[in-house]
Amino acid sequence: MAKLNTGLMGIAAGAAMLLVAGSAAALDSSVEGMEMSGTHQFYVWCTGADDYEATADGSDWKDAQANLYGSLSGNNCWPVWQGLVD
C-alpha cells in the first residue's frame, strides 16, 4: 500500500508541474525579441545563493537587464536574458 501511495504522489506532483509549465507566458527568444520594448524574462545566475527567474521592463533586453541588475542586492548575481514575454 505504501508503494501505491508513493506512486500516486509522484504522478500528482508530475501533473502539477506540467500544469504550471503549461500556464507560463510564452517567450519570444528571437533576435527581434531582444530589440523590442516590453517585459523581458531573465534567469538570474548567482554565486553563493540560489538562482531564480525574474522579469524586468525596458526599451530592449539590455535596458531591461540593466534595470534588473540595478535592483539586485550585491554583485553576486547576473541576469541572463531568456526572452521577451508575450
Beta strands, then each sheet from edge to edge (+ up, - down):
strand 1: 27-28
strand 2: 38-46
strand 3: 52-58
strand 4: 77-85
sheet 1: 1+ 4- 2+ 3-
end
